Amino acid sequence: MNELENNRKENGFKTDMRANSMPPAFATHPGTLIKCEIEERGWSQKYFAEVLGMQPSVVNELLNGRRPLTEKTALMIEAILGIEAEPLLRLQLKYNLAQTRRDTNFLNKLHKLQQFAAML
């Protein structure tokens, strides 16, 4: 076993295989977390939309991952539910990046840009 492998092992477990250091299998849209929270409180989506002052269809799209969470909405959710806006927005960013990394047209464009940059 080489030194790199020794450094990556601790108590017989590979440190890069711990749950906290492994990348998630899929990105979570912040709407999923918010939806769980309002369901746990026994609130309907319609009631939550009323409290937010938003259309129920907009809230439904957010909670089902079809609409991105904005900074303003994150701050309103923080005020209502007590879930801090920053972690919600980080979830949204990670979700956006994961979706973009699955976009084959965009990945082809990135590849062309990398080839161009290599020629500079």
LUMDREN-920716 format. One record per residue: residue in three letters; x, y, z of N, C-alpha, C in turn. Coordinates in steps of 0.001 Angstrom, whole numbers, padded with zeros to 6 digits, always signed. Layout:
<pts>
alaXYZXYZXYZ
...
</pts>
This chain:
<pts>
met+000865-001177+000000+000000+000000+000000+000903+001229+000000
asn+000629+002174-000907+001468+003362-000977+001020+004421+000026
glu+001795+005503+000105+001531+006547+001102+000183+007219+000871
leu-000193+007423-000390-001475+008059-000694-002627+007219-000155
glu-002561+005911-000365-003621+005036+000138-003663+005029+001660
asn-002489+005080+002306-002448+005152+003768-003113+006422+004265
asn-002860+007546+003598-003433+008820+004014-004943+008844+003829
arg-005445+008083+002883-006877+008084+002608-007624+007079+003473
lys-006920+006316+004297-007580+005329+005146-007493+005758+006601
glu-008560+005525+007296-008605+005837+008722-009466+004775+009383
asn-008916+004086+010361-009635+003015+011058-010166+001961+010100
gly-009425+001706+009030-009823+000680+008083-010838+001124+007044
phe-011277+002387+007093-012259+002886+006141-011625+003935+005261
lys-011949+003923+004007-011458+004966+003108-012148+006271+003467
thr-011356+007297+003710-011925+008574+004136-012717+009258+003034
asp-012417+008969+001764-013178+009595+000685-014511+008891+000433
met-014806+007846+001209-016072+007128+001062-017032+007420+002215
arg-016696+008364+003072-017604+008762+004142-018784+009504+003550
ala-019904+009405+004205-021119+010056+003702-020934+011554+003530
asn-020227+012209+004444-020070+013652+004367-019103+014101+003287
ser-018259+013208+002787-017298+013612+001773-017660+013092+000386
met-018708+012299+000300-019123+011766-000999-020060+012751-001690
pro-019898+012912-003003-020854+013768-003700-022220+013087-003739
pro-023298+013857-003682-024620+013234-003713-024888+012566-005058
ala-025704+011537-005034-026053+010839-006272-026880+011741-007183
phe-027638+012628-006597-028416+013588-007367-028592+014837-006521
ala-028744+015952-007191-028922+017225-006487-030370+017360-006031
thr-030550+017970-004881-031879+018171-004323-032324+019599-004582
his-033487+019741-005151-034073+021068-005343-034552+021562-003978
pro-034344+022845-003654-034765+023329-002338-036267+023204-002099
gly-037039+023168-003164-038485+023004-003022-038851+021716-002318
thr-038045+020683-002502-038285+019399-001843-038223+019552-000328
leu-037218+020255+000150-037065+020493+001587-038206+021350+002128
ile-038538+022387+001396-039617+023298+001822-040950+022553+001850
lys-041185+021736+000840-042417+020952+000768-042544+020022+001968
cys-041448+019352+002326-041459+018470+003506-041778+019260+004768
glu-041216+020446+004880-041423+021265+006075-042880+021697+006202
ile-043484+022165+005113-044882+022616+005235-045821+021433+005458
glu-045503+020279+004861-046322+019086+005106-046223+018651+006565
glu-045018+018730+007124-044810+018355+008525-045606+019269+009456
arg-045773+020523+009053-046548+021476+009853-048055+021338+009625
gly-048423+020513+008648-049838+020316+008345-050429+021436+007500
trp-049574+022193+006832-050042+023295+005997-050282+022802+004574
ser-051303+023308+003945-051530+023010+002533-050663+023953+001693
gln-050452+023571+000457-049716+024458-000452-050486+025756-000671
lys-051806+025643-000714-052638+026830-000911-052463+027805+000262
tyr-052500+027282+001478-052310+028130+002664-050926+028773+002644
phe-049898+027972+002331-048527+028485+002282-048413+029586+001227
ala-049067+029403+000090-049051+030421-000965-049705+031715-000472
glu-050796+031569+000252-051472+032752+000806-050561+033510+001767
val-049886+032770+002640-048977+033391+003614-047844+034108+002880
leu-047317+033483+001827-046244+034095+001044-046733+035270+000198
gly-048033+035294-000089-048567+036308-000995-048251+035996-002447
met-048222+034699-002757-047901+034239-004113-049054+033406-004663
gln-049073+033259-005963-050069+032411-006606-049808+030951-006237
pro-050859+030182-005944-050667+028765-005608-049939+027980-006696
ser-050175+028316-007964-049499+027595-009055-047990+027839-009024
val-047579+029056-008663-046154+029389-008580-045509+028610-007433
val-046177+028572-006291-045667+027837-005134-045593+026342-005447
asn-046611+025812-006116-046607+024401-006501-045417+024087-007402
glu-045137+024943-008371-043998+024734-009265-042685+024762-008492
leu-042566+025665-007525-041360+025741-006694-041208+024472-005863
leu-042273+024065-005189-042203+022903-004307-041961+021602-005056
asn-042309+021571-006329-042110+020366-007140-040908+020464-008067
gly-040044+021450-007819-038777+021549-008545-038864+022023-009969
arg-039973+022642-010340-040119+023130-011712-039875+024642-011828
arg-039576+025281-010706-039309+026718-010678-038155+026942-009704
pro-037192+027794-010081-036069+028034-009171-036464+028911-007986
leu-035761+028720-006896-035935+029545-005709-035155+030836-005905
thr-035816+031968-005759-035141+033262-005874-034685+033734-004502
glu-033837+034740-004504-033334+035298-003249-034474+035878-002420
lys-035390+036583-003059-036510+037188-002337-037406+036130-001721
thr-037713+035097-002483-038557+034028-001962-037850+033293-000825
ala-036541+033090-000959-035778+032430+000108-035843+033243+001403
leu-035759+034554+001295-035846+035398+002486-037244+035377+003093
met-038277+035308+002235-039641+035205+002763-039839+033866+003482
ile-039291+032806+002917-039394+031484+003536-038642+031470+004869
glu-037492+032133+004901-036744+032241+006148-037590+032926+007223
ala-038296+033987+006835-039133+034717+007790-040311+033874+008276
ile-040875+033069+007395-042066+032288+007735-041723+030970+008437
leu-040770+030227+007867-040473+028882+008367-039257+028819+009282
gly-038429+029850+009266-037220+029831+010081-036076+029041+009461
ile-036218+028654+008198-035136+027967+007483-034282+029063+006843
glu-032995+029084+007174-032127+030148+006675-032082+030161+005153
ala-032056+031367+004604-032084+031557+003155-030816+031039+002474
glu-029655+031270+003080-028396+030894+002425-028285+029410+002106
pro-028555+028505+003046-028484+027085+002685-029487+026701+001592
leu-030660+027308+001612-031638+027034+000553-031101+027481-000798
leu-030474+028642-000829-029929+029159-002083-028720+028343-002543
arg-027942+027809-001598-026830+026921-001978-027376+025631-002598
leu-028479+025116-002045-029125+023940-002653-029560+024250-004076
gln-030121+025439-004273-030575+025827-005612-029394+025908-006571
leu-028294+026503-006114-027103+026611-006955-026566+025240-007334
lys-026471+024340-006357-025987+022982-006637-026925+022254-007598
tyr-028218+022463-007411-029203+021851-008304-029021+022377-009733
asn-028868+023708-009857-028680+024317-011173-027423+023785-011860
leu-026331+023691-011105-025082+023181-011673-025226+021727-012117
ala-025886+020921-011311-026084+019507-011671-026915+019387-012942
gln-027956+020202-013056-028790+020174-014265-027986+020618-015480
thr-027158+021638-015308-026348+022147-016414-025323+021116-016845
arg-024760+020390-015890-023763+019364-016216-024373+018173-016946
arg-025674+018072-016953-026354+016994-017690-026810+017439-019076
asp-026638+018711-019376-027076+019288-020649-026015+019007-021718
thr-026274+018028-022588-025274+017615-023575-024933+018720-024566
asn-025905+019534-024967-025607+020645-025873-024631+021617-025234
phe-024861+021941-023961-023964+022851-023265-022592+022217-023068
leu-022553+020924-022756-021273+020237-022563-020460+020232-023855
asn-021133+020080-025000-020439+020166-026288-019845+021554-026494
lys-020595+022574-026129-020099+023945-026244-018888+024152-025329
leu-018960+023626-024116-017833+023725-023189-016592+023050-023755
his-016789+021889-024351-015665+021154-024945-015002+021996-026037
lys-015803+022635-026872-015255+023493-027933-014510+024678-027337
leu-015049+025243-026270-014371+026366-025614-013037+025922-025017
gln-013014+024720-024429-011764+024200-023870-010730+023967-024951
gln-011167+023468-026099-010248+023277-027217-009698+024614-027698
phe-010567+025610-027787-010143+026954-028200-009142+027532-027201
ala-009447+027398-025922-008574+027948-024871-007209+027252-024890
ala-007175+025987-025237-005909+025251-025289-005008+025759-026411
met-005603+026351-027427-004823+026892-028545-004255+028265-028248
leu-004722+028921-027216-004254+030289-026898-002883+030291-026271
</pts>
